[in-house]
C-alpha cells in the first residue's frame, strides 16, 4: 500500500496506481485515494488453488470497506482462473516464459485456452515480462563480479516485442509489463528497456483503433517466410500482424534478405493494402495469381503490420495515426540500433582477442550495419523518419543475425538442450569470460553420489524426494526402472495419466509430479555444471513435458524437454551466489512419461595450470 507521500506525488503528476490492497482503513490516506485505480492481489503471494479460499475472504473483507475505499480488484492467478473470476473484477494472464522455447502457435494457443475458459473478455489482460527474471539476473551479476567485468547492460528486447504483439491476437483489455527492477534506475540495461518499451508502446498506440474493436478472423496463409500471421477484422479495415518465428529461446531473427509471401483470400481481391511497419502508410500492390492475390514483403522486420481495406480513404486515416508517433518511434529505434552496433562490435572483438572463436567471421555483418547507420545519419537528421526507420531496422536485422552467430560460437553444447544465464539474457560479454566453464577438462568429480540412480532404494532418507499434486485429476507413478536405463542397472521413471475427460493443461497449472535430488553443499562463487540424461514420451499439449531446473535459479531458467523418446543430454551451467545447498529438480508438466538417468553436479575446478588464452598483440603494419 502506498504511503501519503507517494499518493500526493501521483495526484500532482496525474498518475494512476494499481496497488496492493490495504490491511486496514487509514484515515490519513482516505482523502488521498483518488489516483488508486484498483487493488492488485497476489503481489507477494502466488494465487493458485491452495490460496483460493483465503483470497476470496480477503476480497470479501475489502468489499466491506467504506465506499471511498472501493476499487476494482485485479489478480494474476497461476491456475483455477474460473474460480478466481467469480470474485475478482479483472484477471491477468501471464504468457509462458520466453526461455521455454514454445513455438508462436503454442504460446498463443495456450493463452487462448485460458481465456476461453472464462467466457467473458471484459477485464481480461495479459502480462509480458519486460526483462529477464530476477532469479537469473542475480546470478548474471554474480558472474560479472566473479570474472571482474561490468554487469550486463542489455537484454533481448525483441523477444519481449514479439510476445507483446502476439498477445494482441487475443484482443486483451490491458497489457501489463512485469519487471522486478525500476525503469528509472539509471542503469544501462534499464535505460535500454525504457527505450524499447517506448518503441513498442507507440506501435501499439498506432494500431490500437484497429485492435480494441476487432474480431479475430482466419488469417491468410504464408507461402514463404518464417513468420506467423494473425488477422483482426473491423468494419472497414482488417489488421494483419506478422511476427517472426525464427527464434531460439529469447533470441530471434528478422527476415533480412528474405521475404514474406502471403496468399490472400479471393475476398481480398478488391482490397487496398498499406504497410505500417515504418510508421508510415506505405502502399503495397498484391500480385494476381491463379490462386488469388499474393502479397510479398521483402526483408521484413521482426514485426510487420499490414492494413487491408476496401475504402481508399482509410489510407489517410492510418497515415495520420502513424504520423503522431513516427518521430519518437524512429528516435527510439535509432538509439536501440546505434547502441547495438557498438555493443555487438565490441563483443566480437573481445571474443576474438580471448581466443573464444576461431576467427571474426561475422565482422562483415557488423560492418554492414555500421555503414548503413552511417549512410542513414543525414536522412535521420533531415526528418525523413520513414526512410531512417527503414534503414535502422535493416541494420538491426544484420545485428540480430550477428549476435545469433556469436552465441553459437560461445555455446559448444548446442543444439543439445543447454542453459547458460549470460546467453539466455543476451550478455555475450559475460559468456566470453565464462566460456572456459564449458570445457570438459575443468569439471571436477560428481558431487551427487546417488546420481547414477542405480541403487535399489533411492527413495530412502537422504535420497530422492517426490511431491505430488492434482491427485483428484491425475494418476501418477514414480518408480525405479531396471529396463531401458541409459547406463547401469537402474533409472528413474515417472508417468502421469489424466483421470478426467479434459486433458491436463501445461505449465504450472498442469504440474503433477516434482522430483528433487539430494542436496549438495557448495561454496559461494562456485561455477557449477549440472548434467542429466532424459527421455520423454506422450506429451502433446503446449508447455508440457519434463522441466529440469535447479534450486539456485529456479524454474524460470529451467529447460523444458518434450517429445524426446531417445535419451537426450540436458546441461545447466550455474554460478552460486552464496554458501548453500543445491538440488536438481524434475517436474512433470501434463500427461506423459519421463525417464531420468545419470544426474551429475560438477564444480568447475580448472587447477592452477590452466590460464586464460589471450591473443598476442601484433605490431602495427
N, C-alpha and C positions, 0 to 999 in steps of 0.2 A: 504494500500500500504506500503510495507516495506521501511525502510529508507536505507541510504547508508551503514551504519554500518552492518545491517543485511544482505544486499546483498553481501558485502565483505566477511562476515563470511560464507555465503552459497558457494561462489566461493572457498574459502580456504578449506572448508570441503567437496566439491564436492556434494552438496545437490541441489535438485530441489525444487522449491517453486511454489505452486498454491496460487495466491494472489488475493485479491480484486482488481478490475481494477483501474487505476489511474484516477483522476478527471481532470488532465491537464498534458501536456508534461513538464517534469522537465529535463532540460539539464544536471543537476548534476548526475541524475540517468541513463541517456541514455547509458553510457558506462558500466554500471554495471548490465544490464538486462539479461546477459547470463543464470543465474540459474532459471529465471522465466519460468516455463513450460506452464503456462496457466493463464488466468484471470477467477476467480471464482465469478460468480454473485449471489447475494442473500445471502451474508454472514450475513447481518444485516436486510434485508427485506424478507418477505415471498413472494415467487414467485407464485401467484395464478392468477385467471382470471382478477382480478382488476388491477394487475400490468403488464399485458401483453404488453400494448402499450408503457408504459414508459420504460420497459426493452428492447423492440425492438429498441426504439430510442437510448438508451444507447449503444446498440450493434452497431448500425449504426455509432454513433459518434466514437466508438473505432476503427472501421474498416477504418475510415478516417485518423487515425493517421499514421505517417511515418512508413516505413517498419520495422525499428528496434523495434518498439513498438507492432508489430503484433504478437499475440499469439492465440492459440485455446481458445474459450470461453465456459466455463462449467457452468451449473446451476443445481439446485435441486428443480424443481417445485413441488408444492403440488397438482396441477391439471393442466388441459389443456396441457398435455405433447406433443400432436401432434402439437399444435400451437407453443409451445416453441422450438420444434425440428426443425422448419422451419428456425430459425435464430441462434440457438446455435449449437456449434460443438460437444458437448457431454452433456448427461443428467445423473444425479444421481437419482436413485430410492431409497427412504428410506423405509426400512422394517417396518411393523407395530410395535408399542411399545410392548415389551415383556409382560408388565403388563396387556395388554388387554386379555390375555389368549386365543388367537386364536390357533386353532389346527395347527399342522405342515402342513397338507394338505391345510388348508385355507390360511395360510401365503404364501405358495409357489404359490397357485392358484391366490391370489391377485397380487403377483409380476409378474407372467406370463401374467396376464390380461393387466397390464400396458405396459409391454414390447411388447406384441403382437400388441398393438395399433400403435406402432411406425414403425413396419415392418422391420426396419433395425437394426441389432445387433451392428453395428460399433459405438463406442463411448458411449455405454450404460453401466453404472455401478450401483452398489448397495451400500447403506450406512447402516452400523450397528452401533448402539450406543455402545461404549466400556465401558460405565459407566452409572450409574443411572442418570436421568435427573437432571439438576441443580435446577429445581423447587422443588424437594423434597430432594436433598442433603442439601440445606439450612435449611429446617425445621428439618431435622435429626440433623444437627449441633446445631440448636436452642434447640432441646430436650435434647441433651447431655449437653449443657450448663445449662439448667434448672435443671436437676437432678444431676449435678455435676460429670459426668463421662467423659472420653476422647471421642472425636468424633469418628464416625465409622471408622474402619480400614480395612474393607473388603467389597466385594460385590460378587454377584452370577456370577462369571466369566463363569461358564459352560453354562449359557443361551446365553451369547454372542458367545461362541464357537459354539453352536448349530445353531444359526442364520447365522453365517458366513459360516458354511459348507452347510447349506441348500441353501444359496444364490448361491453356485456353481452349483446347479441343473439347473440354468438359463444360465450358461456359461457367466458371465459378463466379460466385459473388465477389469475394476478395481473394487476392494473392498475398500471402504472408511470407516475408523473408525471415528465416531463422538465423540467428547468429549468437555466439557467446562472447563476442568482442565488439567494442564500440567502433562505429564508423568515424568518430571524431577523435580517435586516439592519437592521430598524427603519425602513426607507424606506416611505413611504405605499403605493407600489404592492405591495411585498411583504407589507405588513400586510393589504391588501385581498385579495391572493391567498391568504394563510393562512386568512383567514375564509371565502373562497369554497371552498377545499379542505375545510375543516372541515364546511361545509354539505353538499357533495357526498358526502363520505365517510360522513356519517351517513345520508344517503339510501340509499347502497349497503348500509351495515350493516343498515338496517331491512329491506331486501328480500333480503339475502344468503341466508337459508334457502330462498327460492324460486328462487334462481339457481344455487347450487352443484350441485344435483342435477337441474337442469332439462333437458328435451329441447326442442329448437327445433321449434315447430309452425307451421302455417299460420295467420297472424293473420286476424281479421275484417276485412272491407273497410270503408273510411272513406267514408261517403256525403257528408260535408261537413266542411270544415276543412282547413287547410294543415298536416297532421301525418302522420308516419309511425308505423305501429303494428307492434309485434313481439309474439310470443306465446311464452312459456316455460312448458311444461307440466310439472306434477308429479303425483304420485299422487293427491293430494286437493285440489289448487288450481292454477289457472293464473294467471300474472302477465302482464299487458298493459303494455307500456312505450310511451308515446306521446311523440314528440319533434317539436318544431316544425320545419317545413321552410321557413318564411318567413325566409330568410336572404340575406345579401349579404356575401360574404367572411366576416369574423369577427363581423359584426353579425347579430342575429336579432330576431324579434318574437314575443310571446306572443299568444294569441287573445283579447285584451280586446275585449268587446262581441260576439264571435262564439261559435261552438260547434263541438264535435266531435260528429259523428253516426256511431256505429259500428253497422254491420249485423251483428249476431251470428249465429252459425250455428244451425240448428234444434236441434242438440245442446245448446245453451246455454239452452234454454227453462226448465229447472228449476234453473238456477244462481243462487246468491245473489251479489250484486255489492257490493264495497266499494271506496271511493276512498281511497288512502293519501297523496295529494299534500300534505296539510296535517299529516302525521304523526299522523293520527287515522284510525280505521276508520269512514269516513262511508258509510252505507248508501245505495245508489242502486237505483232501481226501473226496469228497462227497460220500454219501451213495446211492446206487442204489435202487430205489423203483419202484412199478408198474406204478407210475405216472411220473417217471423221476428221475434225480439225486436230492438228497436233501442234503443241507449243514447245519451243525449245528455249531453255535459259542457259546461256553459255557462261562458264566459270562462275557458278553460283556461290553465294555466301553461305555461311553456316546456317543462317535462317533466311528464307526467301518468302516474300509476301506478294501475292497476286490478287487483283480485283477483277471480277467478271461482271459485266452489266450490259443490258440491252438499251440502257439510257445513256447516250453520249455525254449528257450534261454532268454525269457522275464524276467524270474526269476533273472538271473544275472544282468540285466539292472536295475530292480527296487531295487535289493539289494544294488547296487552301489549308486543309487539315495538316498535311505533311509539312507545309512551309512554316507552320508555327514552331516546329521542333527541329527543323533542319540545321540551323546554325549551332545550337547547343549539342545536338546529337553528333554532328560532324566533329566538333571540338573534342567531345568525349572520346570518340573512336580514334581520332588523330592522336590524342595523348596516350591512349592504351597501346596503339601500334608503335608509336615512337619509342615509348619505354621498352616495348617488347623487342625492338630491333637491337637496342644496346644490350639488353639482358641476354638475348639469345647469342649474340656475337661473343660476349664475354664468357658465356658458358662453354662454347665450342673451343675458345682459346684456352680456357682453364683445363678442359678435358684433354686437349692435345698436349699441353705442357706437362700435365701429370701422367702422361702416357696411358690414359684410360681408354683411348680409342686408337686404332691403327693409323688413321690419318684424318684430316679435316675434310671429309668427303662432302659435307653439306654446306661448305662455305659459299658455294655458288647461290644457294637459295637465300642465305642471309644477305649476301651482297646484292642480289636482285631486289630483295625487299628494301634494302638501304637505298639503292639507286631510285627505286620507284618513289619512295618518300621524298627523296631529294628533288626529283622531277615534279612532284606534286606540290612542293612548297609554294611556288608562285601562284598556282591555281587556288590553293587554300587561302593565301593572303588576299587574293583578288575577290573573294567572297563567292566563288563558284562552288558551293558546298556539295552539290550533287556529284560533280566530277571529282572533287577532292575526296569525298567519301568512297567513290568507286575505286580510286587508286589506293586509298588506305586499306580497304578491305582486301584488295588483291595482294598487297604486301603482307597483310595479316595471314592470308591463306598459305603463303610460302613459309612464314614463320611457324605456323602450326605444323606443317609437314617437317620442317627442320627440327623442331622440338620433339616430334614423334620419333624421328630417326635417331636423335641423340639418346632418348630414353632406351631405345632398343640396344644401343651400344653399351649402355651402362647397366643393363639387366641381363646377364648371361643366362639366367634360368628360363627366360621366356622362350617359347609360348607356354611352358608349364605354368599352372596356377601359382603365382608368386605375389607376395605383398611386401613392399618396402615403403614406409611412410614418406620419405622425400620424393619418390617417384609418383606416388599417388596424388600428392598435393601440388606437384609441379615444381619442386625445389631441386632442380638438377644440380645446382651448385653444391648442395649438401651431398647428393648421391655421388658426385665426383670424388669427394673426400672419403665417403663411406664405402666406396666400391671395393676395397680390399676385403671387406667382410664377406663378399660373395665368393671369394676363393676358397676352395676346399681345404687348402693347406693350413688355414688359420683356425679351423674348428677343433675344439677340444673333445674330450670324451663325452659320451651321452650321460647327462646328469639324471635322466629319468630311468632308473634301474629296472622298472617294470614295463618300460615302453615297448618291449618286444611282444607283449600280450600273449606270451606262451605259457604263463603259469596256469595251473589248474584252478586256482582260487584268486582271480584278480579282482573280485568284488569284495574282498575281505578288508579288515581295518588297515588304513594306510594305502589302499589301492584305489581303484576307480570308484567314483560315486555317481549315482544315477538319480535324476529328478524327473518326474512325470507330471503332466497336466492334461486338461481336456479329456479326462478319463471317461466322461459321460458321452463323448463324441467319437472317441477313437480307442482302438485296442493296440497296445504297444508291447513289444517284447525286446529285451536286451539280454544277450547271452554270449558265451564263448563258443566260437565255431571252430571245429577241427578240420573241416573240409574247405578247400578253396582259399586258404590263407596265402598271403603274399610271400611270407618267409616263416619258417619254423612250423611247429605243430598247432599253433593257435592264432586266432584273430578275433576281433570284436565285431559282433553283428547286432544290428538294431532294425526292427521293422515296425511300421505303423500302418494300420488299416482303419478306414473310416467305418463307423458303426451306423451312420445315417445315410439317407439318400443323397444329401448335399455333399459334394466333395469338400475336402478340407481346403481352407484357403492357404495362402503363402504368407511369408513374413512372420512377424511376432504373433499375429493372430492365429497362425497355424502351427506354432511351435508346440510339439507334443513331448519330446524327449530331450533332456540335456544330460550329457555325459562329461564328467570332469576328471581330469587326470590327477594323480597325487601331486603334491606341491614340491617345488624345487626352490631352495633358498639361494638368492643371487645378491651380489653386492651392487651398490649404485654405480651407474656408468658402465655396466656390462653390455657388450654387444652380443646379442643372442640370435641363434638360428634355430627355428622350430620346424621339424620335418614330420610328415606322416604320409603313408600310402593309403589311399581311399578308393572306394568304388561305390557307385550309386545306381539304383535301378528303380524305374517306375514313377518318378516324379514328373508330372505332366503340366502342372499349372505354373503361372508366373510366380517368381520369388519363392520357389520350392526347391528342396534338395538338402544337402548337408552343408551347414555353416560351421566352418572351423575358424576359431579365433583364440585369443589368449587373454589372460587377466590383466596384462599391462595396458593394452589399448582398448580391449573390449570388442563388442560385436560390430561397431561402426566400421572397422577396417578388416573385418573378417572376410574370408574367401568362401563364396557360395559355389559348391560343386554340384552340377546337375548332369544327368544323362551320361554318366561315365561308367559303363559296365565293365571296362577293363581297368586294372589297377593303375592309378594316376598319382604321381607325386605332388604333394602340396607343401609349399615352403613359406614361412613367415620370418622376416627379419625385424628384430625389435631392439630397443635400447632401454635399459632400466633407468628410471629417474632417481630411485632411492633404494636402500636396502629393503628386501622384502621377498615374498613368496610368489612364484609364478605357477599358474595352472594352464594347461591346454584344454580347451572346451570344444565339444562337438554337439551341435544342436540339429535335430531332425525337424525340418520345416515341411509340413504337408505329409501326404501318404506316400510311402515307398519303402525301399530297403537300402541300408548302407552297410558297408564293411570298412573297418579301420585296422591297420596293422603297422608295426614298426614306427612308433611315435618316438621322436628324439628331441631333446633340448640340449643344444651345444653352445657353450660360451666361446666367443672368439678369443683365442689365445695364440697370437702370432709369434710370440717369443721375441728375443732381443735381436735376432739376426735378420729379420725381415724389415727392410727400410722402404719408405715410400719412394717409388721410382719417379725421378724428376728429369725431364728432358734438359740436356745441357744447353746453355745459352750460346748461340752461334755468333761469330764475329760479323759485323756488317759487311755486305758485299760492295 
